[in-house]
Amino acid sequence: MITLKEVTKQNWFDIVRLSSAEDQRNRVFEKTIASNCLSLAQASMEENWTVNAVYQNETPIGFTMYGYSDELAGYEICRIMIDYKFQGNGYGRKALLLVLKEMVNQFNCDEIFITFVPENGKAKKLYVSVGFKDTGRVIKAVEDELIFSINKKNAQID
């Protein structure tokens, strides 16, 4: 079962060691995402973000960071990742749906944004499959990122 758990003194190092691909391990900026280490550092400096570990039963398999984005002037899933060893099992979709549900419950937000680099086709396919739509906007980050959004009434959450 996929669950979200708080990042704590007991599990933070396990979360930092997760990466999106084997050849991206130990990098601050992975090829298509920021590392979990950078994300935890950002969340400790900016008070708008909630961070959670993604677990499959008792095994940490991923990470997510979400909250209010001043840059987008709205609620955003800033990071969501599943470690490369656990990809291809549907865990990313389940985790994404959990995060959407958590955000709607926690923030009572009507719209949620997500951004990603254009070459991350797997992410785009996942986001579109749960109802995210292209806003036609781009955000300037380390690389330009596409901005997609979902309205809570169109989200596949119960």
C-alpha positions as CSV (number, residue, x, y, z in Angstrom):
1,M,0.0,0.0,0.0
2,I,1.3,3.5,-0.9
3,T,1.2,6.0,1.9
4,L,2.7,9.5,2.6
5,K,4.8,9.8,5.8
6,E,6.5,12.7,7.4
7,V,10.2,13.2,6.8
8,T,11.8,12.8,10.2
9,K,15.2,12.4,11.9
10,Q,14.8,8.7,11.5
11,N,14.1,8.5,7.7
12,W,15.5,11.7,6.1
13,F,18.8,10.0,5.0
14,D,16.9,7.2,3.3
15,I,14.9,9.8,1.4
16,V,18.0,11.8,0.4
17,R,19.5,8.6,-1.1
18,L,16.6,8.0,-3.4
19,S,17.0,9.1,-7.1
20,S,15.1,9.1,-10.3
21,A,17.7,7.1,-12.2
22,E,20.8,5.1,-11.2
23,D,23.1,7.4,-13.1
24,Q,21.6,10.4,-11.3
25,R,22.5,9.3,-7.8
26,N,24.3,11.8,-5.6
27,R,23.5,14.8,-7.8
28,V,22.0,18.1,-6.5
29,F,20.3,18.6,-9.8
30,E,19.2,15.3,-11.5
31,K,18.6,15.3,-15.2
32,T,14.9,16.2,-15.0
33,I,14.3,17.0,-11.3
34,A,15.9,18.6,-8.3
35,S,17.3,16.1,-5.8
36,N,15.5,15.2,-2.6
37,C,18.4,16.7,-0.7
38,L,18.0,20.1,-2.5
39,S,14.2,19.9,-2.0
40,L,14.6,19.3,1.8
41,A,17.0,22.2,2.0
42,Q,14.6,24.5,0.1
43,A,11.7,23.4,2.3
44,S,13.7,24.3,5.4
45,M,14.4,27.8,4.1
46,E,10.9,28.5,2.6
47,E,8.0,28.1,4.9
48,N,5.4,27.4,2.3
49,W,6.3,23.8,1.6
50,T,5.2,20.5,3.0
51,V,7.5,17.5,2.4
52,N,6.6,13.8,2.7
53,A,8.2,10.5,2.0
54,V,6.4,8.1,-0.2
55,Y,6.3,4.6,1.2
56,Q,5.3,1.2,-0.2
57,N,4.3,-0.6,3.0
58,E,7.4,0.1,5.3
59,T,9.8,0.8,2.4
60,P,10.6,4.4,1.5
61,I,10.3,4.6,-2.3
62,G,9.8,8.3,-3.1
63,F,9.4,11.9,-2.1
64,T,7.0,14.8,-2.6
65,M,7.1,18.5,-1.8
66,Y,4.0,20.6,-2.2
67,G,2.4,23.9,-1.0
68,Y,1.9,27.5,-1.9
69,S,4.1,28.8,-4.7
70,D,4.6,32.6,-4.6
71,E,6.0,32.3,-8.1
72,L,2.9,30.7,-9.5
73,A,0.5,32.5,-7.1
74,G,-1.2,29.2,-6.4
75,Y,-0.8,25.7,-4.9
76,E,1.8,23.5,-6.5
77,I,3.2,20.0,-6.4
78,C,6.8,21.2,-6.5
79,R,8.4,17.8,-6.4
80,I,7.2,14.2,-6.8
81,M,9.5,11.3,-7.5
82,I,9.7,7.6,-7.2
83,D,13.2,6.0,-6.9
84,Y,14.3,4.3,-10.1
85,K,14.3,0.9,-8.4
86,F,10.5,1.1,-7.9
87,Q,9.4,2.8,-11.1
88,G,7.0,1.1,-13.5
89,N,4.8,-0.4,-10.8
90,G,2.1,2.3,-10.8
91,Y,3.4,3.8,-7.5
92,G,3.9,7.3,-9.1
93,R,0.3,7.5,-10.1
94,K,-0.9,6.3,-6.6
95,A,1.4,8.8,-4.9
96,L,0.3,11.6,-7.2
97,L,-3.4,10.9,-6.4
98,L,-2.6,10.8,-2.7
99,V,-0.8,14.2,-2.9
100,L,-3.7,15.7,-4.8
101,K,-6.2,14.5,-2.1
102,E,-3.9,15.7,0.7
103,M,-3.6,19.2,-0.9
104,V,-7.3,19.6,-1.4
105,N,-7.9,18.5,2.2
106,Q,-5.1,20.5,3.7
107,F,-5.4,23.7,1.7
108,N,-9.0,23.6,0.3
109,C,-7.5,24.7,-3.0
110,D,-9.5,24.6,-6.2
111,E,-6.6,24.5,-8.6
112,I,-3.2,22.7,-8.3
113,F,-0.2,23.4,-10.5
114,I,2.7,21.1,-11.4
115,T,5.8,22.0,-13.5
116,F,8.3,19.8,-15.4
117,V,11.0,20.1,-18.0
118,P,9.6,19.4,-21.5
119,E,11.9,16.4,-22.1
120,N,10.4,14.5,-19.1
121,G,7.8,12.7,-21.2
122,K,7.1,10.1,-18.6
123,A,6.0,12.8,-16.1
124,K,3.8,14.5,-18.7
125,K,2.1,11.2,-19.6
126,L,1.4,10.6,-15.9
127,Y,0.2,14.1,-15.2
128,V,-2.2,14.1,-18.2
129,S,-3.5,10.6,-17.2
130,V,-4.8,12.0,-13.9
131,G,-6.3,15.1,-15.5
132,F,-3.6,17.8,-15.6
133,K,-3.9,20.2,-18.5
134,D,-1.3,22.4,-20.2
135,T,-1.8,26.0,-19.2
136,G,0.3,27.2,-22.1
137,R,2.6,29.0,-19.7
138,V,6.3,28.4,-18.9
139,I,8.2,29.0,-15.7
140,K,11.8,30.1,-15.6
141,A,13.8,27.7,-13.4
142,V,17.2,26.0,-13.8
143,E,15.6,25.0,-17.1
144,D,12.4,26.4,-18.5
145,E,9.5,24.2,-17.2
146,L,6.0,23.7,-18.6
147,I,3.1,24.6,-16.2
148,F,0.2,22.2,-16.1
149,S,-2.8,22.5,-13.8
150,I,-5.8,20.5,-12.5
151,N,-9.0,21.7,-11.0
152,K,-10.1,19.7,-7.9
153,K,-13.5,18.9,-9.5
154,N,-11.6,17.2,-12.4
155,A,-9.1,15.4,-10.1
156,Q,-9.6,11.6,-9.8
157,I,-9.6,11.7,-6.0
158,D,-12.3,10.4,-3.6
